[in-house]
Every structure is written in C-alpha cells, then in structure tokens.
Amino acid sequence: MNFTISPTVFEKHPGLTVGVIVTTQIDNAKTHPEIAQLLRQEEAHIRSSMDPDTFRDHPHIASLQEVHRSFGSNPNKFPPSVQALVKRVLKGGTLPSINSLVDVYNIISLRYVICAGAEDTDACNGDIQLAFADGNEAFLPLGEQEHAPPEAGELVYKDHAGIICRKLNWREGDRTKITDSTKNAVVVVEGFPPFPKKQLEQALEELANLLQKYCRATTRIEVLHTDKTDCIVH
C-alpha cells in the first residue's frame, strides 16, 4: 500500500510538504495519565499565546484558511482541524481523551499549530491518496449513519473504496478511524507555507517519539514534497 499525493495538488500548492509517520505494532489500548497532562499543558499555552478574537490571524491558521478557500470551502463553517481545536480551547474547553494515538497527535497539533491526523491502514482499501475529489466517492463521516459524499474539486484523502477524510483535514471518515484496537496506522502532518520544513521535521520527530513511548509503536518518518510524491505505508 502506498501513500501518494496527486500531481494536481502540487500544481496548486507547490510549497506543500506532508509528513507521514508509518506506525506499526501499535498498542493503543492502554491509558496514560501523562498524555492528559501534556494536553493540558498545550491547552494552557494556547490560552496564554492566542486571543479568541484574533487567533485566525495566526500565520499557520490564516494559511490553512486560504488553502480551504482555494477549493471552494468556507473554513469558518468547515474549519481545518487545528483551527477547530484551538477555538475549542480558547472558548474554555479541554480536548477529550480519545485514545493514546489520537491524543498524542493532538498534542503536536496544538504545540505547532498544525493539522495532524491518522488512518488505520488495516481498514484502508488500496493506496491512500491526497487528491481532488470527483464528487462521486462514498464517504461515511465519523460517528454518522448516513453517507455525505464530497463536492467535485474538494481536496480529500481517499482510497479505492472512497473518501477517508473530507475537505483536506476537516472531517474524518468512520471506516478508517483510529480505535483502541488499531495495530497499524499512517499518521499525517500537513505543512503548508509559511510553515517551515525544518519545523515540520521537528514536529514529526517529537510525534514519532510520543508514539514510541506511549503506543510502543515502531515508526518510520517520510517527508513528501514536489520531488517525492509517494511512499510505502503498508
């Protein structure tokens, strides 16, 4: 199984860099109090460094908003994942504990103000691709019972069976969600300009270390860009 980025994506976003952590032999069933403590620390930092009225002006969030607008999506109605996390924290909320893998990528997402997500590769069907949707693909949103297919031209993650994440990083699919029983996964961190490549690599290293520590996982980091558009994930 490969993870690929369509050439048409790089035509519209030539400065895009996507970090991929191939994560195997995961133990995702245990809970770790230290993870909750790390989440609270990152939430506190967000509250001390951002303002509820102006957080969308943060260069990383502002960039993501422009990316979403570029494929016709309203980023305030369908927010990029990190925008939604930051908004929740600034409104006084805390992030719920989902499972160790999801919690640790949320830690990194808040720490670097960057979108991060993951898919259970054992639940995927064929290659995973970041591409523009044709509008006919199947998509069952996380926790829902009814399908909600993408619009044509929407930037999505998909496999041979359909969409696994809509509007780039807005809504996760139910079929490939990370669960307590997930053993193999691909963890993705998106670096759109002006996010520095060196900082992306640092975020990936920290995330891989957390996955090793708390999920006892084996990890391999890949960085995709215009000159390297795919990698093996399974």
N, C-alpha and C positions, 0 to 999 in steps of 0.2 A: 504494500500500500504506500502510495506517495502523497505528499502534501505539495500542492502546486499553486502558483499564482499566475493567473491568466495574463498574457502579454498586454491585453487591452487595459488591465488595471494599471500597469506601469506606464502606459501611454498617457493616462490621465493623471497619474500620481508618480512621476519619475523619481521622486525623492523618498518614496516609501521604503522602509526597512521593517521586516517582520521577523521577530524572534520566535523560534519554535523549540520547545523542550520536549523531546521524545522521552516519555516517562513510562517505565515498565516495572513489573514486580512490586506494584503498589500495595501497601497495607493501609487502607483508608477507613478501617472500622473503628480504630481507637480514637478517643478524645484526649486532647492535651490542653490543660489549663493555661499553659504558656502561650498558646496561639491566641486565646481570648485576650490575654494581657497585651500581646503585640498589637492586636486590632484596636484595643482601647488607646494605646499609645499613638497609633497613627491617626485615629479619630481626633485625639486631643491636639495633635499637630495641625490637622486641617482646620480646626476651630480657631487656633491661635494665629494661623497664617492667611486665612481667607475670610472674605466678608460675604454674607448671604446675598447682598445686592449686586456684588461685582465679581463673584467667583467665575462667571462665564468669560471674563476678560483674561483669565489666566491663559498664557500663550498656548499651552497644550490643549486646553478645552476649546479655546477660540479656533484653533486649527482643526480640531475634530468637527466643530460645528460647520466649518467651511466644507470639509470633506462630505459630510452628510447632505449639505445643500447641493453639492455638485451632482448628486444622483437623484435630486428632487425630493429629499426628505426634510421635514421640519425637525431640527434637532431639539427643539424645546418640547415638542409633542412626543417625539420618539427619540429620547436622549441617548447619546453614546453612554456605554456602561459606566465609565468613570464619572461622567457628569451626574448620572443618577446617584451614584454612591456618595459623591461629595455633597450634593444637595440634601440628601437624607441626613448626613452627619451635621451639616450646618443648621438644619432645622431642629437639631437636638436629639436625633435618633442615634441608635447604635446598629451596627451591622449584625444580623443574626448569624449564629454558627450553623453552617450547612453541613460540612464535613471537612476534614483536615485539608484536602487538596484545594477545595474551593476557598476555604478560609485563608490559606497562605497566598493564593494569587490575589485575593482581595487586599491583603496586607501590602503587597508590592504595588498593586494598582493605586492605592491611596498614597503610598510613600513617594511614588514617582509621578503621580497624576497621569496615569497611562492606562489604556484599556488592556485588560487581560481576560482570558477565558480558556476553557478546556473542553475537549470532547473525549468520550470513551471510545477508543479505536476499535474495541471488540464489537461495539454496536454500530460501527460505520459500515457502509456498503461500498466497497471500491475506493478509489482515490478521493481524497479531500481536496477541494479547490476553492480558492478565493477568486470570485468572478462576478460578472454581471448576470443577473437572472434573466431568463427569457419570459418569465411570468406564468409558466405552466407547471412549475415544480410543486411537489407536495410539501407541506410544512405544518406540523402539529406543534404549536407553542408549548413551552414548559408548563405543565400542570393543567393544560386545557384538554377538552374533549373534541373540539371542532377544528378542522384544518383552516389555516389562514395563509393562502399562497402569497408569494411576493408580487410586487409590481414589476413589469418588464423594465429592465435597466437598473434595478436596485442592486446595490453591491451586497453580496451574500457569501457565506460559506456553504458549500454543498458537497454531497457525494452522489453516487449513482442512483440512490433512492429518493433524493430530494434535498431540501434545504435543511441545514443543521443550525444555522444562526442567521436571522434576518437583519436587514439594514445595517450591515457590517458587524456591529457589536451591540445592537440594541436588544434583541430578543433571542434567547436560547431555545433550541428545539428540545422536545421531550425525549425523542428517540435516542439521542446520543448524550444525554445528561450524565454528569458525574454523580455516582452514588457511593454508598458505603462499601459496595462490593466491586467497584471498579478496580481492575488489575492493571490495565494498560491505557494510557491516555496520551493525547497530544495537547500541550499547553502552549497557547499562542499569546504573544505580547506585540502590539502594533506600534510602530514608531513612525508617525507622520511628521514631516518637517513642521516646526523647527526642533523637534526632539532630537538631540544629538545621538549619533550612532554609538559613541563611547558610553553614554549614559544608558542606552538600551542594553548594551552588553553587560554593564554593571548590574542592571535590574535582573537580567537573565541569570547571572551568576548567583545573586542573592536568592532568587526564587528557586533555582536548582538546589542550592544548599538547604533551603527550608523543606523542599520535597524529600531530600535525602534524610534529613533529620527527623521529620515528623511522620512521613509516609514510608520510610525505609525503602525508598524507590531508587532504582537505577535511572540515571538521567543522561541525556546527550543533547547538547545545545547546537542548533543550526541557526544561521542568520541568512535570511533570504532578501535579495535586492535585485536590481535590474540585471546584474551579471550572474546571479544564481537564483533561479526561479523555482526550484523544487528540491525536495529531499525525501528520503525514505523514512517512514514513520512506523511501519509495522512489518 
